[in-house]
Amino acid sequence: MPKYKRIPAAARKRQNHLRLQGLKVAAVYMSRLAKLRRAELKRVLALCRDLDDPDAVPLTLENEIQEGYLMAWWQKLWITAGPPAARDTALELRQEKAAAEDSFWVQALRTYATQRAGENISIVSGTWKDSLVRLTRSLLQDNPGMGVEKLTGEIFRGYRGQLEEWQCRRIAQTETLIGMADAGRVAADTLEIPFTKQWCTSGLPNVRESHQEVDGMIVDENEPFELPGGLLMYPHDTSLNADASEIINCACACIRMPK
């Protein structure tokens, strides 16, 4: 049975400091992703302008958009956001300063980022294509007789106004926090120090109820936390296929304590 223990204010403050550092990284990579996507959309819309039939634009968007930049974007994000979380985990477990493993952690995070990107690029890119196709079809339905030139301009303006910021922010923030969480796991595995894990919420007013209920819960290093949406080895963990509602926009952290 899991047990609970009050989280000291200093420990929660340290985790929130790490999270805020991560969100600064996420903001940078959100802007980079937005810029990359904007350029790709412009490229494909230029192809669309050669079409005679506006109704052919949605299929062209679906077939021609390529996000080959996502793999490198994912890797760079993780190896930027991950090391501070790995160092903090080493500090928790060794209870002393530790930075010598940074080069190993970076390589390990690159490996995991490549794996995660390989599993998710088609989903992330497919979601973007689907949203653009829906936007295009909506424009065609609301504006019968619209020409290709005007349609492509409206698609770009609609993307910038309705989709770009929230999509890119959601992806960047989610992947940053997942990368930081996995960095903590990588560091813990590397150190091979037996430990227990404690779930730590941010203390923010918008903590979801299911996470508030496990705040302070302690389990063994090999045990998952059990939440309504599934099992997680630590906050932001995706390895056990927990529901996305337990992961996306989560601000929680994992505190590891040596046995």
C-alpha positions as CSV (number, residue, x, y, z in Angstrom):
1,M,0.0,0.0,0.0
2,P,1.3,3.5,-0.8
3,K,1.9,5.9,2.0
4,Y,1.7,9.6,2.2
5,K,4.2,12.1,3.7
6,R,4.0,15.9,3.8
7,I,6.2,17.6,1.2
8,P,8.4,20.3,2.7
9,A,7.8,23.8,1.3
10,A,11.4,24.0,0.2
11,A,11.2,20.8,-1.8
12,R,8.0,21.9,-3.6
13,K,9.6,25.3,-4.3
14,R,12.7,23.6,-5.8
15,Q,10.5,21.5,-8.1
16,N,8.5,24.6,-9.2
17,H,11.8,26.4,-9.9
18,L,12.8,23.5,-12.2
19,R,9.4,23.6,-13.9
20,L,9.6,27.3,-14.6
21,Q,13.1,26.8,-16.0
22,G,11.6,24.2,-18.3
23,L,8.8,26.4,-19.4
24,K,11.3,29.0,-20.5
25,V,12.9,26.3,-22.6
26,A,9.4,25.4,-23.9
27,A,8.8,29.0,-24.9
28,V,11.9,29.1,-27.1
29,Y,11.0,25.8,-28.8
30,M,7.4,26.8,-29.2
31,S,8.7,29.8,-31.3
32,R,11.0,27.6,-33.2
33,L,8.3,25.1,-34.1
34,A,5.9,27.9,-35.1
35,K,8.6,29.3,-37.4
36,L,9.3,25.9,-39.0
37,R,5.6,25.2,-39.5
38,R,5.0,28.6,-40.9
39,A,7.7,28.1,-43.5
40,E,6.4,24.6,-44.4
41,L,2.8,25.9,-44.8
42,K,4.0,28.7,-47.1
43,R,5.9,26.2,-49.2
44,V,2.8,24.0,-49.7
45,L,0.4,26.9,-50.2
46,A,2.7,28.1,-53.0
47,L,2.1,24.7,-54.6
48,C,-1.6,25.1,-54.1
49,R,-1.7,28.4,-56.0
50,D,-0.9,26.4,-59.2
51,L,-4.2,24.5,-58.9
52,D,-7.2,25.3,-60.9
53,D,-9.7,23.9,-58.5
54,P,-10.0,25.3,-54.9
55,D,-11.6,21.9,-53.9
56,A,-8.2,20.3,-54.6
57,V,-6.4,22.3,-51.9
58,P,-7.4,20.2,-48.9
59,L,-5.9,17.0,-50.4
60,T,-2.8,18.9,-51.5
61,L,-2.3,20.1,-48.0
62,E,-2.7,16.5,-46.6
63,N,-0.4,15.0,-49.2
64,E,2.4,17.6,-49.5
65,I,3.0,18.8,-45.9
66,Q,6.2,17.2,-44.6
67,E,7.6,17.9,-41.1
68,G,11.1,16.4,-41.5
69,Y,12.4,19.0,-39.1
70,L,10.5,17.5,-36.1
71,M,13.1,14.8,-35.2
72,A,15.9,17.4,-34.8
73,W,13.5,19.8,-33.0
74,W,12.5,17.0,-30.5
75,Q,16.1,16.0,-29.8
76,K,17.4,19.5,-29.2
77,L,14.4,20.3,-26.9
78,W,15.1,17.3,-24.7
79,I,18.8,17.7,-24.4
80,T,18.2,21.4,-23.5
81,A,15.5,20.8,-21.0
82,G,16.7,17.5,-19.5
83,P,20.1,17.9,-17.9
84,P,18.9,20.3,-15.1
85,A,16.3,17.7,-14.1
86,A,18.8,14.9,-14.2
87,R,21.2,16.9,-12.0
88,D,18.4,17.6,-9.5
89,T,17.6,13.9,-9.3
90,A,21.3,13.1,-8.8
91,L,21.3,15.7,-6.0
92,E,18.3,14.1,-4.4
93,L,19.8,10.6,-4.5
94,R,23.4,11.3,-3.7
95,Q,22.6,14.2,-1.5
96,E,25.6,16.1,-2.9
97,K,26.4,18.1,-6.0
98,A,26.8,16.0,-9.1
99,A,27.5,17.2,-12.6
100,A,30.0,14.7,-14.0
101,E,27.3,12.6,-15.7
102,D,26.0,15.4,-17.9
103,S,27.6,14.1,-21.1
104,F,26.0,10.6,-20.5
105,W,22.6,12.1,-19.7
106,V,22.7,14.2,-22.9
107,Q,23.4,11.1,-25.0
108,A,20.8,9.0,-23.1
109,L,18.2,11.8,-23.6
110,R,19.0,12.0,-27.3
111,T,18.3,8.3,-27.5
112,Y,15.0,8.6,-25.7
113,A,14.0,11.7,-27.7
114,T,14.7,9.8,-30.9
115,Q,12.5,7.0,-29.8
116,R,9.7,9.2,-28.6
117,A,9.8,11.3,-31.7
118,G,9.8,8.2,-33.9
119,E,6.6,7.1,-32.1
120,N,4.8,10.4,-32.2
121,I,5.9,12.4,-35.2
122,S,3.2,10.9,-37.4
123,I,0.6,11.7,-34.7
124,V,1.7,15.3,-34.2
125,S,2.1,16.0,-37.9
126,G,-1.2,14.3,-38.7
127,T,-3.0,16.4,-36.2
128,W,-1.6,19.5,-37.8
129,K,-2.6,18.4,-41.3
130,D,-6.1,17.5,-40.1
131,S,-6.6,20.9,-38.5
132,L,-5.5,22.7,-41.7
133,V,-7.8,20.5,-43.8
134,R,-10.7,21.3,-41.5
135,L,-9.9,25.0,-41.7
136,T,-9.7,24.9,-45.5
137,R,-13.0,23.0,-45.9
138,S,-14.7,25.4,-43.5
139,L,-13.4,28.4,-45.6
140,L,-14.7,26.7,-48.8
141,Q,-18.1,26.0,-47.3
142,D,-18.5,29.5,-45.9
143,N,-17.2,31.2,-49.1
144,P,-18.6,29.4,-52.2
145,G,-16.8,30.6,-55.3
146,M,-13.6,31.6,-53.5
147,G,-10.6,31.4,-55.9
148,V,-7.4,29.6,-55.1
149,E,-5.3,32.7,-54.6
150,K,-7.7,34.2,-52.0
151,L,-8.3,30.8,-50.4
152,T,-4.5,30.2,-49.7
153,G,-4.2,33.6,-48.2
154,E,-7.2,32.9,-45.9
155,I,-5.7,29.6,-44.9
156,F,-2.5,31.2,-43.8
157,R,-4.2,34.0,-41.9
158,G,-6.6,31.5,-40.3
159,Y,-3.7,29.2,-39.2
160,R,-1.8,32.2,-37.7
161,G,-4.9,33.4,-36.0
162,Q,-6.6,30.2,-34.8
163,L,-4.1,27.3,-34.6
164,E,-0.5,28.2,-34.5
165,E,0.1,29.5,-31.0
166,W,-2.0,27.0,-29.0
167,Q,-0.9,24.0,-31.0
168,C,2.8,24.8,-30.8
169,R,2.7,25.8,-27.2
170,R,0.9,22.6,-26.2
171,I,3.4,20.4,-28.0
172,A,6.4,22.3,-26.7
173,Q,5.3,22.5,-23.1
174,T,4.2,18.9,-23.0
175,E,7.4,17.5,-24.6
176,T,9.6,19.7,-22.4
177,L,8.0,18.4,-19.2
178,I,8.0,14.8,-20.5
179,G,11.7,15.3,-21.4
180,M,12.5,16.6,-17.9
181,A,10.6,13.7,-16.3
182,D,12.5,11.2,-18.4
183,A,15.8,12.9,-17.6
184,G,15.1,12.3,-13.9
185,R,14.4,8.6,-14.6
186,V,17.6,8.3,-16.7
187,A,19.7,9.8,-13.9
188,A,18.1,7.6,-11.3
189,D,18.8,4.5,-13.4
190,T,22.4,5.6,-14.0
191,L,23.1,6.1,-10.3
192,E,21.7,2.7,-9.3
193,I,20.8,3.9,-5.8
194,P,17.7,2.3,-4.3
195,F,15.0,4.9,-3.7
196,T,11.4,5.6,-3.2
197,K,9.3,8.1,-5.2
198,Q,7.0,10.8,-4.0
199,W,4.3,12.6,-6.1
200,C,4.6,16.4,-5.8
201,T,2.0,18.8,-7.2
202,S,2.9,22.3,-8.1
203,G,0.6,23.8,-5.5
204,L,-1.0,25.9,-8.2
205,P,-4.8,26.5,-8.0
206,N,-5.5,24.6,-11.2
207,V,-4.0,21.2,-10.0
208,R,-6.4,18.6,-11.4
209,E,-8.3,16.6,-8.7
210,S,-6.8,13.3,-9.5
211,H,-3.3,14.7,-9.0
212,Q,-4.2,16.5,-5.8
213,E,-5.4,13.1,-4.4
214,V,-1.9,11.6,-4.9
215,D,0.1,14.6,-3.7
216,G,2.6,13.4,-1.2
217,M,2.1,9.7,-2.1
218,I,5.2,7.6,-1.7
219,V,5.8,4.3,-3.7
220,D,8.8,2.1,-4.3
221,E,11.0,2.8,-7.2
222,N,9.6,0.0,-9.3
223,E,5.9,0.7,-8.4
224,P,3.6,2.9,-10.4
225,F,1.4,5.7,-9.1
226,E,-2.3,4.7,-9.7
227,L,-4.5,7.4,-11.0
228,P,-8.0,7.3,-12.6
229,G,-6.5,7.7,-16.0
230,G,-4.0,4.8,-15.6
231,L,-0.7,4.0,-14.1
232,L,2.3,6.3,-14.2
233,M,5.8,5.5,-13.0
234,Y,6.2,9.3,-12.4
235,P,4.4,12.5,-13.4
236,H,4.5,12.9,-17.3
237,D,5.3,9.2,-17.7
238,T,4.0,7.8,-21.0
239,S,5.5,4.3,-20.8
240,L,2.4,2.6,-19.3
241,N,0.0,4.2,-21.8
242,A,-1.8,6.4,-19.2
243,D,-4.6,8.6,-20.6
244,A,-3.4,11.9,-22.1
245,S,-5.6,13.7,-19.6
246,E,-3.2,12.7,-16.8
247,I,-0.1,14.0,-18.8
248,I,-0.9,17.0,-20.9
249,N,-0.6,20.4,-19.1
250,C,0.4,18.6,-15.9
251,A,2.7,20.6,-13.6
252,C,3.6,17.9,-11.1
253,A,7.0,16.5,-10.3
254,C,8.6,13.4,-8.8
255,I,10.8,13.5,-5.7
256,R,13.2,10.6,-5.4
257,M,14.5,9.7,-1.9
258,P,17.3,7.2,-1.2
259,K,16.3,4.3,0.9
